[in-house]
């Protein structure tokens, strides 16, 4: 019997849902594709006006009677819990609802605030530490996307028998909108080969080093090359101007798929990643990827040292110009992308929910 599962979807109400938002949408898509969505209810605050990205997911929704801006704070204080009619609650982040009688599963995507504390504001580090402590005390099980995150979580005090590694899927990508994507590139005056950088603009994504590396690489590639930076603003300093670089800002998902496929190279060099979805999103589109070492790519990217501007620059030039290398990277990328399915991830989540709920 499938357990009645409450899946917290409040992240979809954030101005920048980020990777956690992609995880929620992908997991829901996977559940529906394998016929497991009927017993899953999304949990979120009410929406008073405009579109509701939670309702758009196609599953039942339980509304918690608090506005989004205070809901997570209430959960942190043990208030405004989840009804006991559910058999299990799954929190896709450390924003965990208050639950006493219902087992809770928590997804921990990374412990990046511990790995690179300087890339997070002090307030954020404090919140994450407190939330992690509560989760370790209360969670019946944890989902992590990689062995690396599992090791970090165990070092933080989680019990080994409660940690389950479930890789994320890649089949959430929208079909490419070639017309809108072409119009965007035209507006940006990109009419030649380009390297694409994707991600929220925040310190952890290592954009300053990438821009410096691009300045070096573009001097060798030629004046017709551009670096296109696509992604919303997060926190910290914004992107600075660099030679032969254009800022696309946040782009529609279908436009992003077009950019992945149209780029000569995708560069993704964060300081740390628990998984690293943008890199394998690019791989699914057949584009060679230059990346920091990260779990998602499983060696299928051209790996560079994210702390070395020289290493990043050399990687960009090689991936852009070495035909044999590009062919090898594309072949490896196709294999790796084929291994990552939200349907498979959904089945493994459902088995874990049944296990912790006793159903």
C-alpha positions in Angstrom: 0.0 0.0 0.0 1.4 3.4 -1.0 1.8 5.7 2.0 -0.1 9.0 2.1 2.8 11.4 1.6 2.9 15.2 2.3 5.6 16.7 0.1 6.6 20.2 1.1 6.6 22.5 -2.0 6.9 25.9 -0.4 10.2 26.5 -2.2 8.3 27.0 -5.5 6.9 30.2 -4.0 10.4 31.7 -3.7 11.5 34.4 -6.1 14.4 32.2 -7.1 13.4 28.5 -6.5 16.8 27.3 -7.6 18.0 23.7 -7.5 15.5 22.8 -4.8 12.7 24.0 -6.9 14.0 21.9 -9.8 14.2 18.9 -7.5 10.5 19.3 -6.4 9.2 19.8 -10.0 11.3 16.9 -11.2 10.3 14.5 -8.4 6.6 15.4 -9.0 7.1 14.8 -12.7 8.7 11.4 -12.0 5.9 10.4 -9.5 3.2 11.2 -12.1 5.1 9.3 -14.8 5.3 6.1 -12.8 1.7 6.4 -11.5 2.8 7.3 -7.9 1.3 10.8 -7.6 -2.2 9.8 -6.4 -1.2 9.4 -2.8 1.1 12.5 -2.7 -0.1 15.9 -1.5 1.9 19.1 -1.9 2.2 21.3 1.1 2.5 25.1 0.7 1.2 28.5 1.9 -1.8 30.1 0.2 -1.4 32.3 -2.9 -3.6 35.4 -2.8 -3.0 36.7 -6.3 -1.3 35.7 -9.5 -0.2 32.3 -10.7 0.4 29.5 -8.3 3.4 27.3 -9.3 2.4 24.8 -6.6 -1.1 24.2 -8.0 0.4 24.0 -11.5 2.3 20.7 -10.6 -0.9 18.6 -11.0 -1.1 17.1 -7.6 -3.4 17.7 -4.6 -2.4 20.7 -2.4 -2.7 21.2 1.3 -2.6 24.8 2.3 -0.9 25.8 5.5 -2.7 28.9 6.9 0.3 31.2 7.1 1.9 33.5 4.6 5.0 32.3 2.9 7.3 34.9 4.5 6.6 33.5 8.1 5.8 29.8 7.4 9.4 28.6 7.6 10.0 30.6 10.8 6.9 29.0 12.3 8.2 25.5 11.5 11.5 26.3 13.0 9.7 27.2 16.3 7.7 24.0 16.2 4.4 25.6 15.1 1.9 25.0 12.4 2.5 21.3 11.8 1.2 18.8 9.2 -2.1 17.0 9.7 -1.9 13.5 11.1 -3.9 12.1 8.2 -0.6 11.7 6.4 1.7 8.7 6.9 4.9 10.5 6.1 6.2 14.0 5.4 9.0 14.8 3.0 10.8 18.0 3.3 12.9 18.8 0.2 15.2 21.1 2.2 16.1 21.9 5.7 12.9 23.9 6.0 11.2 21.1 7.9 7.6 21.2 9.1 6.8 20.7 12.8 5.8 17.0 13.1 5.6 14.8 16.2 3.4 11.9 15.3 4.3 11.6 11.6 7.8 10.4 10.4 9.7 12.9 8.4 12.1 12.4 5.5 14.5 15.3 4.8 16.5 15.9 1.6 19.9 17.5 2.2 21.3 18.6 -1.1 24.7 19.7 0.3 26.4 21.2 3.3 28.0 23.9 1.3 27.9 26.5 4.1 30.3 24.2 6.0 32.6 23.5 3.0 32.9 27.2 1.9 31.6 29.3 4.8 32.9 32.5 3.2 30.5 32.1 0.4 27.5 32.4 2.7 26.3 35.3 4.9 26.6 34.7 8.6 22.9 34.8 9.1 22.5 32.0 6.5 25.1 29.8 8.1 23.5 30.2 11.5 20.1 29.3 10.1 21.4 26.2 8.3 23.3 25.0 11.3 20.2 25.3 13.5 18.0 23.7 10.9 20.4 20.8 10.4 20.6 20.1 14.1 16.8 19.9 14.3 16.7 17.6 11.3 19.3 15.2 12.7 17.4 15.0 15.9 14.0 14.4 14.3 14.3 13.0 10.8 13.4 9.3 10.3 15.5 9.3 7.1 17.6 11.6 4.9 17.8 11.7 1.1 21.1 13.0 -0.4 22.0 13.2 -4.1 25.5 11.9 -3.8 28.0 9.9 -1.7 29.9 13.2 -1.1 26.9 14.8 0.6 26.3 11.5 2.5 29.8 11.7 3.9 29.3 15.3 5.0 26.0 14.5 6.6 27.4 11.6 8.5 30.3 13.8 9.7 27.6 16.2 11.0 26.1 13.5 13.2 23.5 11.7 11.1 23.1 8.0 11.7 24.4 5.9 8.7 21.2 3.7 8.6 19.1 6.8 8.0 21.0 8.2 5.0 19.9 7.2 1.5 21.7 8.3 -1.7 19.2 8.9 -4.6 20.6 10.6 -7.6 18.5 13.3 -9.3 17.0 13.1 -12.7 17.7 15.1 -15.9 14.5 14.6 -17.9 12.8 17.7 -16.5 14.2 19.9 -19.3 11.6 21.7 -21.4 11.7 21.3 -25.2 13.9 24.1 -26.7 12.2 27.3 -27.8 14.4 28.0 -30.8 12.6 31.1 -31.8 12.7 32.8 -28.4 16.2 31.6 -27.8 17.4 33.0 -31.2 15.6 36.3 -30.4 17.4 36.6 -27.1 20.8 36.0 -28.6 20.0 38.6 -31.3 19.1 41.1 -28.6 22.4 40.3 -26.8 24.2 40.8 -30.2 25.6 37.2 -30.0 25.9 36.1 -33.6 29.0 33.9 -33.4 30.2 31.0 -31.2 29.6 31.3 -27.5 30.3 29.7 -24.1 27.3 29.5 -21.8 27.6 29.9 -18.0 24.5 29.0 -16.0 23.5 29.5 -12.4 22.3 31.9 -9.7 24.7 34.8 -9.4 26.1 34.3 -5.8 29.6 33.8 -4.4 29.4 30.0 -4.3 29.1 29.9 -8.1 32.6 31.3 -8.5 31.7 33.8 -11.3 34.6 36.2 -10.7 37.2 33.5 -11.4 35.2 32.3 -14.4 35.1 35.9 -15.8 38.8 36.3 -15.3 39.4 33.0 -17.0 37.2 34.0 -19.9 39.2 37.2 -20.4 42.3 35.0 -20.9 40.5 32.4 -23.0 38.8 34.8 -25.3 42.1 36.5 -26.2 43.1 33.1 -27.7 39.8 32.2 -29.2 39.1 35.4 -31.1 37.0 38.5 -31.0 33.9 36.8 -32.4 33.5 34.6 -29.3 31.2 35.6 -26.4 30.5 34.4 -22.9 26.8 34.4 -22.2 25.9 34.4 -18.4 22.3 33.1 -17.8 20.8 33.1 -14.3 19.0 35.2 -11.7 20.7 37.4 -9.1 21.1 35.8 -5.7 23.0 37.6 -3.0 26.4 39.2 -2.7 28.1 41.2 -5.4 26.6 41.1 -8.9 28.4 40.2 -12.1 31.0 42.7 -13.2 31.7 43.7 -16.8 34.2 41.6 -18.6 35.5 41.6 -22.2 33.3 39.8 -24.7 30.7 38.9 -22.0 27.0 39.5 -22.0 24.5 39.0 -19.2 21.2 37.3 -20.1 19.7 37.3 -16.6 17.0 34.8 -15.7 15.7 33.0 -18.8 12.7 30.9 -19.5 13.3 27.1 -19.1 12.6 26.5 -22.8 15.0 29.3 -23.8 17.6 27.8 -21.5 17.3 24.5 -23.3 17.9 26.3 -26.6 21.0 28.0 -25.1 22.4 24.7 -23.8 22.1 23.2 -27.3 23.4 26.3 -29.2 26.4 26.9 -27.0 29.8 25.6 -28.1 30.7 24.9 -24.5 28.9 25.1 -21.1 31.1 26.3 -18.2 30.0 25.5 -14.7 32.7 25.9 -12.0 31.1 26.4 -8.6 33.3 26.2 -5.5 31.3 23.1 -4.3 28.2 21.2 -5.3 26.2 18.4 -3.7 25.2 17.2 -7.1 25.3 19.9 -9.9 22.2 19.8 -12.1 23.2 22.5 -14.6 26.2 20.5 -15.8 24.2 17.4 -16.6 21.4 19.5 -18.1 23.9 20.7 -20.6 25.1 17.1 -21.1 21.6 16.1 -21.9 21.7 18.6 -24.8 24.9 17.1 -26.2 27.1 20.1 -25.3 30.7 19.6 -23.9 30.9 20.8 -20.3 33.8 22.4 -18.5 33.2 21.9 -14.8 34.5 21.7 -11.3 34.7 18.1 -10.0 31.2 17.3 -8.9 29.0 14.2 -8.4 26.5 14.8 -11.2 29.0 14.6 -14.1 30.7 11.4 -12.9 33.8 12.2 -14.9 32.0 13.0 -18.1 32.9 16.7 -18.0 36.3 18.3 -18.6 37.2 18.9 -15.0 39.1 22.0 -13.9 40.2 23.4 -10.6 37.6 26.0 -9.6 40.3 27.9 -7.5 42.6 28.2 -10.5 41.9 30.9 -13.2 44.5 29.3 -15.4 43.0 25.8 -15.1 39.5 27.2 -16.0 40.9 29.2 -19.0 42.8 26.2 -20.3 39.7 24.1 -20.0 37.6 26.6 -21.9 40.0 26.8 -24.8 40.5 23.1 -25.1 36.8 22.3 -25.0 36.1 25.0 -27.6 38.8 24.1 -30.1 39.9 20.4 -29.7 37.6 18.4 -32.0 38.6 15.0 -30.7 38.2 16.1 -27.1 34.8 17.6 -27.9 33.7 14.3 -29.4 34.8 12.3 -26.4 33.1 14.7 -24.0 29.8 14.6 -26.0 29.9 10.8 -26.1 30.5 10.6 -22.3 27.8 13.2 -21.7 25.2 11.2 -23.6 25.9 8.1 -21.5 25.8 10.0 -18.2 22.6 11.8 -19.0 20.9 8.6 -19.9 21.5 7.3 -16.4 19.6 10.0 -14.7 15.8 9.7 -14.6 13.2 11.4 -12.4 11.0 8.2 -12.8 13.8 6.1 -11.2 14.3 8.7 -8.5 10.6 8.8 -7.8 10.4 5.0 -7.4 13.2 5.1 -4.9 11.6 7.9 -3.0 8.3 6.0 -2.8 10.1 2.9 -1.5 11.8 5.0 1.2 8.5 6.6 2.2 6.9 3.2 2.5 9.8 2.0 4.6 9.8 4.8 7.2 6.0 4.8 7.4 5.7 1.1 7.9 3.3 0.8 4.9 
